[in-house]
Amino acid sequence: MKFAFITTLVFCCVGLANAADIQKGQALVEKGACTSCHGAGLNAPILPVYPRLAGQPADYLYYALHAYQVGGSNAKYGRNNAIMAGQVQPYSDQDLKDIAAYVSSLPGTLVIKK
């Protein structure tokens, strides 16, 4: 019983240590000038070819940002886009999680058809 409690406590603490920080994500988005292409609130792209990001699932956003970091070096995982690849290169894995959490928390007009 004591072992189970300690194990649970350790896993909870590890989860909290890796939790995304929405405020840090907001600062990183502002610093990165993401609204230059994705528009106000990351929900009004300046051109139709740019996606609406606000409100999309955090895990999807993280996956996409990380895939831009990987780029063409991995055809099964990477995404090729010179602009986005340049934008995400300086960020750590935790930064990408923070950005994804912030963007996901924004109200968006993205409609997912079922």
GIVENWO-V380508 format. One line per field, one symbol per residue. ss: DSSP state (H for helix, E for strand, - for the rest). psi: psi as a letter, one per 20 degrees, with the letter a starting at -180 (. if undefined). Layout:
ss: ???
psi: ???
This chain:
ss: -HHHHHHHHHHHHHHHH----HHHHHHHHHHH--HHHH-HHH---------------HHHHHHHHHHHHHHHH--------HHHHHHH----HHHHHHHHHHHHH---------
psi: gggggggggghghgghhjqqohghggghgghilhihgirpjkjmqhqiipqphpiqphhgggggghhhggbiinhhhrpoohghghhigiqrghghgggggghhiqprjppop.
